């Protein structure tokens, strides 16, 4: 969920200890959250996901909101849950797509390798989505996307659906298909503060239709 890196001057050793300890705690909480969500019925899991995210945004040191905004924070804003925007998708190989290199400030560059395409979303959503592998130690699956709500009802840079390095993973169906539930789409941290640097959605992952599910522009 915290899928971006914070820019700034070189911190002191104590600040590094405090920051990375709180980041470790945040990552653990997000991992526990998605583990719980996968074990729940979809709508119940979504309600739990919302509650935990609100607690983290309002009270955790790793919240993308600064201290002043956290003091007045009440809740993130979402579209109503729509079961029609939950999909079990098969995957096919990706071809003729370029590797993407993204500058992440102090953390250097991120390399995203397209490795798979969904099969079956085009009929409902007008296009398939690319799955990217985040290169580096351990790697991870990353699925950002854009849609026709961007810059109107949602963040202009798109939203994230999966980021397995950060444990944002909705799992698989019983027959091994990946679960793409757009009700769990969320904003990158840079939507809340310029202090964060985020990889945004590539053009090939823009859906031509509005996806009115998941996080939407929050009035706070």
C-alpha positions as CSV (number, residue, x, y, z in Angstrom):
1,X,0.0,0.0,0.0
2,X,2.8,2.4,0.7
3,X,4.1,1.9,-2.8
4,X,6.3,5.0,-3.1
5,X,9.4,6.4,-1.6
6,X,9.8,9.6,0.3
7,X,12.3,12.2,-0.9
8,X,14.4,14.4,1.3
9,X,17.8,15.1,2.9
10,X,20.0,12.3,4.3
11,X,18.6,11.4,7.7
12,X,20.5,10.9,11.0
13,X,21.1,7.3,12.2
14,X,18.3,7.7,14.8
15,X,15.9,9.0,12.2
16,X,16.8,6.1,10.0
17,X,16.1,3.7,12.8
18,X,12.8,5.2,13.7
19,X,11.7,5.5,10.1
20,X,12.6,2.0,9.0
21,X,11.2,0.5,12.2
22,X,7.8,2.2,11.5
23,X,8.0,1.2,7.9
24,X,8.6,-2.4,9.0
25,X,5.5,-2.1,11.2
26,X,3.5,-0.6,8.4
27,X,4.5,-3.4,6.0
28,X,3.6,-6.1,8.6
29,X,0.2,-4.5,9.1
30,X,-0.5,-4.4,5.4
31,X,0.6,-8.0,5.0
32,X,-1.8,-9.0,7.8
33,X,-4.6,-6.9,6.3
34,X,-4.5,-8.6,2.9
35,X,-4.1,-12.0,4.5
36,X,-7.3,-11.4,6.4
37,X,-9.1,-10.0,3.3
38,X,-8.3,-13.1,1.3
39,X,-10.0,-15.3,3.9
40,X,-13.2,-13.2,4.0
41,X,-16.2,-13.0,1.6
42,X,-15.5,-10.2,-0.9
43,X,-17.8,-7.4,0.5
44,X,-16.9,-8.2,4.1
45,X,-13.2,-8.2,3.2
46,X,-13.6,-4.8,1.5
47,X,-15.3,-3.3,4.6
48,X,-12.4,-4.6,6.8
49,X,-9.8,-3.2,4.3
50,X,-11.4,0.2,4.5
51,X,-11.5,0.2,8.3
52,X,-7.8,-0.8,8.6
53,X,-6.7,1.7,6.0
54,X,-8.5,4.5,7.8
55,X,-6.8,3.6,11.0
56,X,-3.4,3.5,9.3
57,X,-3.9,6.8,7.4
58,X,-5.1,8.6,10.5
59,X,-2.7,7.3,13.1
60,X,0.5,5.7,11.7
61,X,3.9,7.4,11.2
62,X,4.1,6.0,7.7
63,X,0.8,7.5,6.6
64,X,1.2,9.5,3.4
65,X,-0.6,12.3,5.2
66,X,1.5,14.7,7.1
67,X,0.9,15.3,10.8
68,X,-1.4,18.3,10.2
69,X,-3.6,16.4,7.8
70,X,-3.7,13.3,10.0
71,X,-5.0,15.4,12.9
72,X,-8.1,16.3,10.9
73,X,-8.4,13.0,9.0
74,X,-11.7,11.0,9.3
75,X,-12.0,8.6,6.4
76,X,-10.8,7.9,2.8
77,X,-13.5,8.1,0.1
78,X,-14.6,5.2,-2.0
79,X,-17.1,4.3,-4.6
80,X,-19.8,1.9,-3.3
81,X,-18.8,-1.8,-3.5
82,X,-19.7,-3.2,-6.9
83,X,-19.5,-7.0,-7.2
84,X,-19.6,-6.7,-11.0
85,X,-16.1,-5.3,-10.9
86,X,-14.5,-8.3,-9.3
87,X,-12.9,-10.7,-11.8
88,X,-11.2,-14.0,-11.9
89,X,-8.7,-13.7,-14.8
90,X,-6.5,-16.0,-16.7
91,X,-3.1,-14.8,-17.9
92,X,-1.3,-15.0,-21.2
93,X,2.3,-14.0,-22.1
94,X,3.1,-10.4,-22.8
95,X,4.9,-9.6,-26.0
96,X,6.1,-6.5,-27.9
97,X,6.0,-4.4,-24.7
98,X,9.0,-2.4,-23.5
99,X,10.6,-2.7,-20.2
100,X,9.9,0.5,-18.2
101,X,12.6,2.3,-16.1
102,X,11.2,4.8,-13.6
103,X,13.3,7.3,-11.6
104,X,12.5,7.1,-7.9
105,X,14.7,9.9,-6.5
106,X,16.9,8.8,-3.6
107,X,16.0,5.1,-4.2
108,X,17.4,5.1,-7.7
109,X,15.5,3.5,-10.6
110,X,12.7,0.9,-10.7
111,X,12.6,-1.5,-13.6
112,X,9.2,-2.9,-14.6
113,X,9.3,-5.9,-16.9
114,X,5.9,-6.7,-18.6
115,X,5.5,-10.5,-18.3
116,X,1.7,-11.2,-18.6
117,X,-1.6,-10.0,-20.0
118,X,-5.0,-10.6,-18.6
119,X,-7.4,-12.6,-20.7
120,X,-11.1,-11.8,-20.5
121,X,-11.2,-8.2,-19.3
122,X,-11.5,-6.7,-22.8
123,X,-15.1,-7.8,-23.2
124,X,-16.1,-6.0,-20.0
125,X,-13.7,-3.2,-19.6
126,X,-12.5,-2.4,-23.2
127,X,-8.9,-3.6,-22.8
128,X,-6.6,-6.1,-21.1
129,X,-4.2,-5.2,-18.4
130,X,-0.4,-5.8,-18.3
131,X,1.2,-7.4,-15.3
132,X,4.7,-6.1,-14.5
133,X,7.5,-7.8,-12.6
134,X,9.5,-5.4,-10.4
135,X,13.1,-6.3,-11.0
136,X,15.5,-6.5,-8.1
137,X,16.0,-8.7,-5.1
138,X,12.9,-10.8,-4.6
139,X,10.9,-9.0,-7.2
140,X,7.1,-8.7,-7.2
141,X,4.0,-8.3,-9.3
142,X,2.7,-4.8,-9.9
143,X,-0.6,-3.8,-11.6
144,X,-1.2,-0.1,-11.9
145,X,-4.0,1.1,-14.1
146,X,-5.7,4.2,-15.4
147,X,-9.3,4.7,-16.5
148,X,-11.8,7.3,-17.6
149,X,-12.4,8.6,-14.1
150,X,-8.8,9.9,-13.7
151,X,-8.5,13.6,-13.1
152,X,-12.3,13.8,-12.6
153,X,-13.4,11.4,-9.9
154,X,-10.0,9.8,-9.1
155,X,-6.3,10.7,-9.0
156,X,-5.0,11.8,-12.4
157,X,-2.0,9.5,-12.3
158,X,-4.2,6.3,-11.9
159,X,-4.5,3.8,-9.2
160,X,-2.9,0.5,-8.0
161,X,-4.6,-2.9,-7.9
162,X,-1.7,-5.2,-7.0
163,X,1.7,-4.7,-5.6
164,X,3.0,-7.9,-4.1
165,X,6.2,-6.4,-2.7
166,X,3.9,-4.5,-0.4
167,X,1.6,-7.5,0.1
168,X,-1.2,-5.9,-1.8
169,X,-2.3,-9.2,-3.3
170,X,-5.9,-10.5,-3.6
171,X,-4.9,-14.1,-4.3
172,X,-6.2,-16.7,-6.7
173,X,-9.5,-18.5,-7.3
174,X,-9.8,-22.2,-6.7
175,X,-8.8,-23.0,-10.3
176,X,-5.7,-20.8,-10.2
177,X,-7.0,-17.7,-11.8
178,X,-5.9,-14.3,-10.4
179,X,-8.4,-12.2,-8.6
180,X,-8.7,-8.6,-9.9
181,X,-11.2,-6.8,-7.7
182,X,-11.3,-3.1,-8.6
183,X,-13.1,-2.4,-5.4
184,X,-9.7,-2.6,-3.8
185,X,-8.0,-0.1,-6.2
186,X,-6.1,2.5,-4.2
187,X,-4.1,5.7,-4.7
188,X,-0.3,5.9,-4.8
189,X,1.1,7.9,-1.9
190,X,2.1,10.8,-4.2
191,X,-1.6,11.5,-4.6
192,X,-1.5,12.8,-1.1
193,X,1.9,14.6,-0.9
194,X,4.6,15.8,-3.2
195,X,7.1,14.4,-0.7
196,X,6.5,11.0,-2.3
197,X,7.7,9.7,-5.6
198,X,5.5,7.1,-7.3
199,X,5.5,5.0,-10.4
200,X,2.3,6.0,-12.3
201,X,0.2,3.9,-14.6
202,X,1.8,3.2,-18.1
203,X,-0.3,4.2,-21.1
204,X,-0.9,0.5,-22.1
205,X,-2.7,0.0,-18.8
206,X,-5.3,2.6,-19.4
207,X,-8.9,1.3,-19.6
208,X,-11.2,3.3,-21.9
209,X,-14.2,3.0,-19.5
210,X,-14.8,4.5,-16.1
211,X,-14.0,2.2,-13.2
212,X,-16.3,3.4,-10.5
213,X,-14.9,1.2,-7.7
214,X,-12.2,1.5,-5.2
215,X,-10.7,4.7,-3.9
216,X,-11.9,8.0,-5.2
217,X,-11.0,11.7,-4.6
218,X,-11.2,12.4,-0.9
219,X,-12.6,15.7,0.3
220,X,-10.2,16.5,3.2
